[in-house]
């Protein structure tokens, strides 16, 4: 065991065996190792004090247990009570929506998005897009929307309005009302299928467009919106409603059908005011004086070529045909059929008959001079068509 002299020499950095001196850093480590653990003892004192304080302090009170309701079934786990969201005021507006009640109220305030109106004991929100279009000009002539003022249309504050509840979401405290819904009820009650409505296109949708109605049969009407489906825009195939109409465009439509309140709806058509090309007769494209229904269609075999040359040559060889000349040639607005169609006048016209051969859009008139009776002429044409086939 080293003596006191060795320890003192080590602390001084001198080797007692006569070797080289101990480096200063190593000497510092030796000094720390030989020092008493006073620091450790000091650090234990606060821990002991904290432990004694914890023993002296009382235990925290336990949270009150959740009491099971009186009507709980045996073995059912108790649950904490949830806050009550459905108040009497919300129950009242839900009943208004279910009954489709028309509410007379007054605009309380306005903001950039719409109007705030009292509905029972609650406040409903009336967006500008659900407001009567006659109150505001919301679109420019080119169809673009006019943005509302930054603080909203304050001029409408205090104005009386009639609205219906259209949306209620109690957890979100959302209550939406509409003035257009009231106008639609009134419009559906006054129109009948076949009525003519003049108005403007409100907006284009994926399924068609809305038409803002102005007059019915020339008389002013509620400015409600009628539904114009895509299939009623045109007889041609459309990819979108914008191919035919655009917002703010004046249109004239005909009422197809309507449903009255509570689920009011008015469906209109744009194309029904035009001739249906599938029903268009030759009296429109090749009129024969003032006679109506002058043509009748003859059946054509499917193998007959798409042309008239071979038909005319075969018909000219028939006995009883004096002469054959080509008449008018017109082109219809739309392609009615790609198949060949042959029509003949029901009665004699100028010492003969007029034939009309239609293929696609082109209609060719053929003037046949003969003394045959209508029955003989029809039989001759049918025989010619069978011979070509």
C-alpha distance (Angstrom), angle and dihedral (degrees) to the residues before:
residue distance angle dihedral
X1 . . .
X2 3.82 . .
X3 3.73 117.5 .
X4 3.75 130.3 -127.1
X5 3.82 91.2 -93.2
X6 3.81 91.1 57.4
X7 3.81 92.5 50.2
X8 3.80 91.1 48.0
X9 3.75 91.4 49.2
X10 3.79 91.5 49.0
X11 3.78 90.8 51.9
X12 3.78 89.0 51.0
X13 3.81 90.8 51.8
X14 3.87 95.2 -112.3
X15 3.80 123.9 127.5
X16 3.84 112.4 -130.4
X17 3.80 91.6 -150.4
X18 3.74 92.3 64.8
X19 3.83 94.4 -102.3
X20 3.79 128.1 132.9
X21 3.81 117.5 -61.6
X22 3.83 119.4 -85.8
X23 3.81 111.7 -105.2
X24 3.77 115.9 -103.8
X25 3.83 93.8 -118.2
X26 3.80 92.9 53.3
X27 3.79 89.5 47.3
X28 3.80 89.7 55.0
X29 3.80 90.5 53.7
X30 3.80 90.8 50.8
X31 3.77 91.3 50.6
X32 3.82 91.8 53.0
X33 3.78 91.5 48.5
X34 3.81 91.7 52.2
X35 3.85 93.8 46.7
X36 3.84 116.3 102.0
X37 3.82 117.8 -103.5
X38 3.74 94.2 -109.4
X39 3.81 92.2 138.3
X40 3.79 92.3 56.4
X41 3.77 90.9 49.4
X42 3.78 91.1 51.0
X43 3.81 91.4 51.0
X44 3.80 92.3 53.9
X45 3.78 93.7 56.9
X46 3.87 96.2 70.7
X47 3.82 91.4 46.7
X48 3.80 91.5 53.6
X49 3.80 90.1 47.2
X50 3.82 91.8 51.6
X51 3.78 91.2 49.2
X52 3.79 92.9 51.7
X53 3.83 90.3 47.6
X54 3.80 91.1 51.7
X55 3.80 90.2 51.9
X56 3.80 90.7 51.8
X57 3.88 96.8 47.3
X58 3.84 117.7 85.2
X59 3.82 120.3 -112.2
X60 3.86 115.7 -97.9
X61 3.79 116.8 -98.9
X62 3.80 115.2 -100.8
X63 3.82 119.1 -115.7
X64 3.79 112.5 -97.2
X65 3.76 112.1 -96.8
X66 3.81 118.3 -112.2
X67 3.76 107.9 -104.9
X68 3.77 116.1 -134.3
X69 3.81 115.5 -125.9
X70 3.76 117.3 -102.4
X71 3.83 92.2 -113.6
X72 3.82 93.7 51.1
X73 3.80 116.7 130.6
X74 3.83 119.9 -119.9
X75 3.78 111.7 -85.1
X76 3.83 92.9 16.5
X77 3.80 113.8 138.0
X78 3.82 114.2 -120.5
X79 3.81 115.8 -116.7
X80 3.75 132.0 -157.4
X81 3.81 115.0 -104.7
X82 3.84 115.2 -103.1
X83 3.76 121.7 -138.0
X84 3.81 113.5 -96.5
X85 3.82 110.6 -109.2
X86 3.81 100.5 169.6
X87 3.76 105.5 77.7
X88 3.78 126.6 173.6
X89 3.82 90.4 -99.9
X90 3.82 92.6 56.6
X91 3.80 91.3 44.4
X92 3.80 88.0 54.8
X93 3.83 95.2 53.7
X94 3.81 91.0 44.9
X95 3.78 88.5 55.9
X96 3.82 89.4 48.8
X97 3.79 90.2 55.3
X98 3.80 91.9 47.4
X99 3.81 92.3 50.0
X100 3.86 93.5 42.3
X101 3.78 88.9 -127.3
X102 3.80 119.1 -171.8
X103 3.81 108.4 -133.6
X104 3.79 123.6 -156.2
X105 3.79 110.2 -152.0
X106 3.82 143.1 142.7
X107 3.81 129.8 -111.9
X108 3.79 108.0 -103.5
X109 3.83 100.7 -175.0
X110 3.81 142.3 -18.0
X111 3.78 135.6 -136.5
X112 3.78 136.5 174.9
X113 3.82 94.1 -79.1
X114 3.79 103.6 39.9
X115 3.80 149.1 -55.8
X116 3.80 132.8 -55.4
X117 3.79 115.4 -137.2
X118 3.84 131.6 176.5
X119 3.81 113.1 -109.2
X120 3.78 110.2 -176.6
X121 3.79 106.7 -54.6
X122 3.82 92.5 -23.4
X123 3.80 135.9 70.3
X124 3.78 118.7 -113.9
X125 3.80 128.9 -157.8
X126 3.81 120.2 -127.9
X127 3.84 110.7 -167.1
X128 3.79 116.3 -146.8
X129 3.82 90.7 -119.8
X130 3.84 89.3 61.5
X131 3.79 93.0 49.4
X132 3.81 124.5 105.6
X133 3.86 103.6 -84.8
X134 3.80 90.4 -138.8
X135 3.82 90.3 67.6
X136 3.80 95.8 61.1
X137 3.78 138.9 19.4
X138 3.78 100.3 -127.7
X139 3.83 99.5 167.9
X140 3.78 135.7 53.1
X141 3.83 121.6 -132.7
X142 3.81 89.9 -96.5
X143 3.82 90.6 57.7
X144 3.81 98.5 -106.3
X145 3.79 117.6 133.5
X146 3.80 121.8 -107.1
X147 3.82 108.7 -131.5
X148 3.81 115.7 -128.4
X149 3.84 120.4 -114.0
X150 3.83 116.2 -84.7
X151 3.81 91.6 -105.2
X152 3.82 94.7 38.4
X153 3.79 130.3 -114.6
X154 3.78 98.7 -43.4
X155 3.80 90.3 174.0
X156 3.81 88.6 75.8
X157 3.80 94.4 58.8
X158 3.80 108.1 116.3
X159 3.80 94.1 18.8
X160 3.83 116.0 134.0
X161 3.81 115.3 -118.7
X162 3.79 136.8 -179.6
X163 3.78 113.8 -141.9
X164 3.79 142.7 167.1
X165 3.79 126.4 -142.4
X166 3.82 108.2 -110.1
X167 3.81 104.0 167.4
X168 3.80 134.4 25.1
X169 3.83 123.7 177.0
X170 3.79 108.2 172.1
X171 3.86 100.3 -170.8
X172 3.82 89.7 53.0
X173 3.82 92.3 39.7
X174 3.80 89.0 -127.4
X175 3.80 119.9 158.4
X176 3.84 117.0 173.2
X177 3.80 123.3 -176.0
X178 3.81 132.1 -174.6
X179 3.79 134.6 -151.6
X180 3.81 92.3 -170.6
X181 3.81 89.5 63.4
X182 3.81 89.8 62.8
X183 3.82 91.2 48.3
X184 3.81 91.0 50.6
X185 3.80 90.7 54.7
X186 3.81 89.5 54.0
X187 3.81 94.1 46.0
X188 3.81 93.4 48.8
X189 3.80 89.9 51.6
X190 3.82 94.2 55.2
X191 3.84 104.4 41.2
X192 3.80 130.4 78.6
X193 3.83 131.3 -166.7
X194 3.80 108.5 -80.3
X195 3.81 95.9 31.8
X196 3.80 115.6 134.4
X197 3.81 116.3 -126.6
X198 3.79 125.0 -165.1
X199 3.79 118.4 -160.5
X200 3.77 145.6 112.0
X201 3.78 133.0 -84.4
X202 3.79 108.5 -96.7
X203 3.80 101.9 -168.4
X204 3.80 139.2 -26.7
X205 3.78 119.8 -117.8
X206 3.81 135.6 -175.3
X207 3.80 90.3 -100.9
X208 3.84 97.7 42.2
X209 3.80 133.2 -71.0
X210 3.80 145.2 -63.6
X211 3.80 118.9 -116.9
X212 3.79 117.8 -152.2
X213 3.80 104.0 -143.3
X214 3.81 121.0 -137.0
X215 3.81 105.9 164.7
X216 3.82 137.8 12.6
X217 3.81 113.8 -150.9
X218 3.80 87.7 -18.4
X219 3.82 95.5 -51.8
X220 3.85 122.8 112.3
X221 3.79 114.1 -100.7
X222 3.83 138.3 -179.0
X223 3.80 111.3 -69.5
X224 3.79 92.9 -116.5
X225 3.79 125.8 144.9
X226 3.80 121.5 -108.5
X227 3.79 123.2 -158.7
X228 3.83 117.8 -112.6
X229 3.83 107.9 -170.7
X230 3.80 121.2 -149.8
X231 3.81 92.4 -114.2
X232 3.83 89.7 57.1
X233 3.80 95.2 53.7
X234 3.80 98.7 76.1
X235 3.79 143.4 -11.6
X236 3.80 87.7 -124.5
X237 3.80 124.7 80.3
X238 3.81 112.9 -90.3
X239 3.78 131.7 -166.0
X240 3.80 94.0 -164.9
X241 3.78 139.3 1.8
X242 3.81 90.4 -114.3
X243 3.82 88.8 74.9
X244 3.81 88.4 71.9
X245 3.82 109.9 18.1
X246 3.80 139.4 21.4
X247 3.84 133.4 -166.4
X248 3.84 115.4 -72.4
X249 3.82 91.5 17.4
X250 3.84 112.1 140.2
X251 3.81 111.0 -121.4
X252 3.78 138.9 175.1
X253 3.79 116.1 -145.3
X254 3.79 138.3 172.4
X255 3.80 125.1 -127.8
X256 3.81 112.5 -111.8
X257 3.80 98.5 -179.3
X258 3.76 140.5 -31.6
X259 3.79 139.1 -152.4
X260 3.79 119.3 -150.0
X261 3.80 128.5 -142.7
X262 2.95 139.9 -27.2
X263 3.83 88.3 39.7
X264 3.80 97.0 22.0
X265 3.79 118.2 -172.6
X266 3.81 136.4 160.3
X267 3.82 119.4 -163.2
X268 3.81 118.9 -166.1
X269 3.80 137.5 -177.4
X270 3.77 132.8 -142.8
X271 3.81 98.9 -173.0
X272 3.82 95.8 52.1
X273 3.80 89.2 74.2
X274 3.82 88.1 66.0
X275 3.81 130.1 67.3
X276 3.78 113.1 -85.7
X277 3.83 103.5 -121.3
X278 3.79 91.0 -148.1
X279 3.82 88.6 60.9
X280 3.78 97.2 37.3
X281 3.80 110.6 124.7
X282 3.75 130.0 -154.8
X283 3.80 89.3 -106.4
X284 3.83 85.7 78.6
X285 3.79 98.2 47.7
X286 3.83 100.3 29.6
X287 3.81 105.9 23.6
X288 3.80 118.4 -169.0
X289 3.78 103.6 -151.6
X290 3.81 111.9 -73.8
X291 3.77 96.2 -34.5
X292 3.80 115.1 125.5
X293 3.77 122.3 -150.9
X294 3.81 91.8 13.6
X295 3.82 97.0 152.5
X296 3.76 133.5 64.4
X297 3.79 125.4 -166.6
X298 3.78 123.3 -117.7
X299 3.79 122.4 -152.2
X300 3.80 114.0 -106.8
X301 3.82 122.2 -158.6
X302 3.78 113.8 -118.8
X303 3.82 92.9 -121.0
X304 3.82 94.9 61.5
X305 3.84 107.7 115.5
X306 3.78 120.3 -111.7
X307 3.83 96.9 -101.0
X308 3.78 144.4 64.3
X309 3.82 103.4 -126.3
X310 3.78 96.6 86.8
X311 3.82 91.7 43.5
X312 3.80 91.9 52.6
X313 3.80 93.7 47.4
X314 3.79 92.5 50.6
X315 3.80 92.2 44.6
X316 3.81 92.0 49.9
X317 3.82 89.8 58.2
X318 3.80 92.2 56.8
X319 3.81 118.0 106.8
X320 3.78 113.6 -110.6
X321 3.84 96.2 32.1
X322 3.82 109.0 118.8
X323 3.83 99.7 -175.7
X324 3.80 142.9 -19.2
X325 3.82 123.9 -150.0
X326 3.79 133.7 171.4
X327 3.78 117.2 -113.5
X328 3.77 133.1 -178.3
X329 3.79 122.7 -13.4
X330 3.80 116.8 -158.0
X331 3.80 136.4 172.9
X332 3.78 120.9 -137.6
X333 3.78 124.4 -137.6
X334 3.79 94.9 -113.0
X335 3.75 138.8 22.2
X336 3.79 105.7 -98.2
X337 3.80 99.1 177.7
X338 3.78 136.8 -11.7
X339 3.81 90.2 -147.3
X340 3.78 121.7 92.0
X341 3.82 113.2 -99.3
X342 3.80 124.7 -168.8
X343 3.81 122.6 -161.1
X344 3.81 130.8 -176.7
X345 3.80 132.7 -167.4
X346 3.78 113.8 -103.8
X347 3.81 93.7 -137.2
X348 3.79 134.3 33.2
X349 3.81 116.2 -81.9
X350 3.83 119.7 -161.9
X351 3.82 96.8 -22.1
X352 3.75 94.8 -40.3
X353 3.79 145.1 21.5
X354 3.75 138.4 -71.6
X355 3.79 119.2 -130.1
X356 3.78 122.9 -163.6
X357 3.79 120.6 -159.3
X358 3.79 114.5 -164.8
X359 3.81 125.1 -170.2
X360 3.80 116.5 167.3
X361 3.79 108.3 -43.5
X362 3.81 97.6 -21.6
X363 3.81 120.1 92.8
X364 3.83 118.1 -171.7
X365 3.80 120.7 -163.6
X366 3.85 116.7 -143.8
X367 3.82 118.7 -166.5
X368 3.81 113.0 -152.8
X369 3.84 119.2 -167.9
X370 3.81 111.9 -153.1
X371 3.78 144.0 128.0
X372 3.80 93.8 -132.6
X373 3.75 121.5 128.4
X374 3.81 118.0 -114.0
X375 3.81 91.0 -102.4
X376 3.81 92.3 49.9
X377 3.79 92.4 47.2
X378 3.80 93.2 51.0
X379 3.80 90.7 48.6
X380 3.82 91.1 50.0
X381 3.80 93.2 51.3
X382 3.81 91.8 47.5
X383 3.82 90.0 50.6
X384 3.82 90.9 50.8
X385 3.79 91.5 50.9
X386 3.81 92.2 49.9
X387 3.80 91.2 49.6
X388 3.80 91.8 53.7
X389 3.79 90.4 49.0
